[in-house]
Amino acid sequence: MKLRTLLEEVAYKCLAGSLDVEVEHLVFDSRKDCCRALFVCISGTKVDAHSFIPQVVEKGAVAVVVEKEVPVPEGVTVLRVEDARQALALLSAAWFGHPTRKMKAIGFTGTKGKTTSTYMLKAILEAAGKKVGLVGTNGAVIAGEHYDTHNTTPESYELQEYFHRMVEAGCEYMIMEVSSQGLLMHRVDGISFDMGVFTNLSPDHIGPNEHRNFAEYRACKGQLFRRCRLGLANRDDENWELLTQGHTCQLLTFGQSPEADFIASQMEHKKHGDFMGTQFALQGQGQSFPVEVGIPGLFNVYNALGAASAALCLGVEPAAIQQGLREVRVDGRMELVYSSDRFSVIVDYAHNGVSTHSLLETLRGYHPKRLVVVFGCGGNRDPHRRYEMGEEAGRMADLSIITADNSRWEKVEKIIRDIHKGLDPTGGKAMDIPDRREAIRYSIANAQDGDVIAVIGKGHEDYQEVEGVRTHFLDREVIEETVRELGLRP
């Protein structure tokens, strides 16, 4: 591609060289192939890529993007920009042919619920017969293929490459989680959002190398509503007005408030046969219909309502919304792996005291005969997390089966003893089975009628780390293997 063409939407000043050079690679990592490349110098917190200019030029780079005046060998085009990360995002979009302009692009932002909400909308659209690509915490999903990602919102070049693959796979819709860091670090610049959805907001990601305070965190989230054509906001969240302040999109709201454009009412827990989830009535855009959500927890009604509201705005019929939400599953997030008239088994990522309390309180709402929790704690981490999880499990579960998580370089037995420091004072019933596979198997083999079993802490993680070595381990697979071995039926 001609460098001049690549730069069409970038604000820059050419300090040296020609804009008519041919570029064969767009690179921001000096370890990559730099032959005839445009190299973008990112100033990171630990490494400043400006120092690698001599190295990349020697490897064949024909142009560099810089944020400051630095010595550059002759014969190389030098382009100065205000923000190299923003430039990289715009260059990446151009490099891959602006793929989000060829799909309907929907972004979800908020503190909680982004992952679940994106999977809910994906399930709805697929129930309507649409091809969908997704990017978020659990990775990227393109035409049924899964790709691991390192961040909730990956680096801009990586994002645009995923979008390009989606277009090539025939995807009509792109759904993604938009993190505050993704907005702050310009990773989503260059994306043409058709719709932005706000789930909820609470203090998070505040501290060194993240956000200075809650106001900045909220303001970063709010940027999405100045980057999309249509915005949907949770009206029941106390921050919704401040977060959407200054929006440039058409703005609609959802919630239980009668002033919302999309309203959920008659919310309740639902369990029958192999189904365990929630139920509510949805009203909006002149339509009214019942919805069952195949993920437990009344808080998931808000996630479902946001996804359903987005789907209605996209012209999806109620039947597809009902089917998608009833069948949706999210890896490791209140994931119902097994359910029958006798008992149910759920996998969740809860790995601290607050999330453990929330999970167990939610499951109590289904009035189980016994609530059984299988959990451990990660090694080489703050021990207070162990005390807190132990305390919450001791107070709220009928039986705690304490086992291994990712022990890393610590001994599992030491971690289990720490968990007991929080659990034992509560008087809660507990037993230790250090081998996680055996602990899960015991919980299922000894399940009683009416039990709800929660296997928590690892969620969608597909490995177990012991003494620096990772081996494959996925809670869901162990549960499914055990169910087959025991000859259990839904």
Secondary structure, 3 states (H helix, E strand, C coil): CEHHHHCCCCCCEEEECCCCCECCEEECCCCCCCCCEEEECCECCCCEHHHHHHHHHHCCCCEEEECCCCCCCCCCEEEECCCHHHHHHHHHHHHCCCHHHHCEEEEEECCCCHHHHHHHHHHHHHHCCCCEEEEECCEEEECCEEECCCCCCCCHHHHHHHHHHHHHCCCCEEEEECCHHHHHCCCCCCCCEEEEEECCCCCCCECCCCECCHHHHHHHHHHHHHCEEEEEEECCCCCHHHHCCCCCCEEEEEECCCCCCEEEEEEEEEEECCEEEEEEEEEECCEEEEEEECCCCCHHHHHHHHHHHHHHHCCCCHHHHHHHHHHCCCCCCCEEEEECCCEEEEEECCCCHHHHHHHHHHHHCCCCCEEEEEECCCCCCCCHHHHHHHHHHHHHCCEEEECCCCCECCCHHHHHHHHHHHHHHHCCCEEECCCHHHHHHHHHHCCCCCEEEEEECCCCCCEEEECCEEEECCHHHHHHHHHHHCCCCC
